[in-house]
């Protein structure tokens, strides 16, 4: 099982330190979430900067809100990042469920699923070098059909979309109710006639280190999930023993990768997490 780090969003200037430390500690990926109406760094720009600070580690969005972006420009941005990183970029993509993001972008919330269904095959066509709106859009990505695509979501249409357009599933659900989602993904995969199996990337929120690091992470998580109205929703795991047990549970579950989302800013957490999982 691979291990990734979901980077904190409150201190963009510190992310170069996170990236260099993650690569030094042999993590497999760096991930960034995407929002528009929130105080977070734009993920494609940020990952481009991190690509220049690293040489091996994968860079992935979890998840990029595709319908907020114009398709041709998104295709160009992704292909550029893919080329500049030497093929290390993974496009995690989804529709987004926050009305304020779509309001700010001027995209209709009720059409977000259909918009992504139209966008995904168009991206593949552009990356293959086929004309889009009468023009060819470069550069071409490292792989002819484009980077690996992972789709996140919870509703059946989103899970069906994985079989139709993607290489794997970004599962943000807690392990306690992830099973039915993964079963549905496999059902849709088989129904679509896909061979092999979809890649499964799971996520957990963590905070390790001093009491100050844990307190900061708890505040950041509470702020990010305030829209749910659920106190304690997404609270990070802080006990190393519990984190280690959870890692083994995800390994048994069949996850191909587990991404530790860190909301505290201190990059010393990278080394602490490496000791837990390695």
Steps between C-alpha positions, in 0.01 A plus 500: 500500500627846407490796737428861411481829681205736467666837542380767743327789327548781750871573438588477127851638555590196713395242242841486333640376834220244520571378147875464549451322833235267353734396222790452742281277717393292198133590490338414169280802432413856590134600481309826511129559538312756290254770597423836346330691780746405772844620610696219333769511230395417144612137460632489142720807550621373836579151374695650210721677754539177699591311183804724467603430860481120463605234252323174587181545699158500331289815502123469512183700550242362745278608348517773239153646442483447126173679415637826647761510222475554125583171328759610243697704753485217755632255241791733425581560866494129585710401199752772582531386861526139387783584259687724741486235774617222270166319510461512878160670505178315590171679432257437782177663391140539613199729484502677836192532716532854637262749342726795586782361284271466201337838561841670498602318181168568328437129442154353569509265796222282360701431181830412664472125439404538136774759456764256627359222281555728200836625621680170564484354146582845360816511710608162366438612140702817548789308656500257207549796268151499350347838408283675756273779374693483174845540655778279634601577859847414625721399659449127484531323836771242569256212445308521173156476662587732787583454867333251730152614600341425838144603579359578840135491597227326696189486280441216253548722191841606629600138562377401153711784358811323629432197280422718200786748515758434771776275624399488864295618796588769753314383809464774759245305705595360841592133493184419696282582199745480207422134425170548312652783295792285388265208424292729279812620319597139428147420379502795262852413385394146408176619336703734280715210384819639654783257563714491812378708792482870584775651712371576850637809677369568852541795736515567873558821696794493740702727729813383678742689719470758774179612665528825303514311168197291593304805619576690178394201289176460693417868447579479128289186452209652692520811281514301178205276591291770671255493209386151602363625832641188666725562798811283484446398137834406342692534827855374443647187654777599738607179677789326319377156608152570363648628175713185467194280562303697242777456245479124543120511473524681167765257381264211580215690333697494175598865463775560246590829664420676826536878511553670836338843494691737728328825598774613739773709339810348665695288245664300779185288481642342184776323690267402782253342255781324315604332826145381557441348157842372404 
